[in-house]
């Protein structure tokens, strides 16, 4: 069983979709079941979609027949969002700068 590409670290609120391949290709039971060892940290649904809920670690497991694979998922806190307001007028518009982004607001 191969997980393909996946992130071992996520931030609270992030999600990712697992892509699992069951080997051998002619396996009789290719029905993949997913589980999280700590559903307070992250959940995983029947399609393999992982949702990071809170900071911590959990083991994500995929099972198909007698095959099993797992990995430790570390959920980090949400990145702090710091807003720095700097209002000025340009061509009749109020400009609000927000760290690395400029939001144009109608005046």
N, C-alpha and C positions, 0 to 999 in steps of 0.2 A: 504494500500500500504506500502510495506516494502522495504527499501533500501539495506538491507544486510550490508556487510562490505564495508566501504568506509573511505577515509581519509578526515578529515575536514581541514587539512593543507597540502599544497603542496608547492613546490618550482618552481620558473620560469623554464619552460622547461619540468617539470614532466607531466605525464599523468596517468590517471586511468580509469578503465571501471566500470561503475555503474552496479550493479546487482539488478534489481527491480522485486519484486513479487507483482502481483495485487491480492488483496483479495476482495470478496470471490473468491474461485477457479472457480466458475461457472459464474463469471461476464461476461456480454455480450460484453463489450468493454475493451479488454485487450491491445489495441494499445497504447503504452506508448509514450508520446511526452515530450521532454526535452527542457529546456530553461535556459539561464544564464541571470541574471539581468544586468550584465556588461561584455559584450563580449570583452572589452579591457583588462580585468583582466583574464578571462578564457572563453573558448568556450566549448560547449557540442554538439555532433552530434546526429543524429537520433538513433544511437546504444547505446548512453549513455557514449561515450568516452569523458572525460574531459581533456582539454589541458590547462595548466597554462601558460599564456602569459606574464603577468606583475604583479608587486607587488600591492596588494590591497585586497579588499573583494568583493564578489559577492554572490548572492543567486542562488543556483542551484535548479531547480524545475522539478519535474516529474508529469505528469498528465495522467490519463487514465479514460475516461468517466467523471463521476462527482467526482472522487477521485483525491486528490492532496497531495503531500508531498514535503517538501523543507528543505534545510539546508544552513547555511552560510559557504562558503568556503573562507578560508584565504590563499592568495598566498604570500609566503615569497620570498625575493630575493634569487637568486642563491647563493649557498655557495661559498665563496671566495676560489679560488684555488691558493694556494701559493706554488710555486716551489722553492725548495732549491737545488741548484746544488752542488754536491760534487763529483768531478771526481777523480777516482783513477784507477789503473790498477790491475786486478786480473786475473791471468792465461791467459793473452793475450787479455782480454776483457776490454772495458771501462765500468765502472759501474756508473750509474747516479742514485742517490737516490732522490726520490720525495716523501716527507712526507708519511711515512707509506708504500711506495712501492719502489721496486728496479726494474729499467728498465735495461735490458741487451742490450747493443748495440755492434754490430760488429765493430771491429777496423781494 
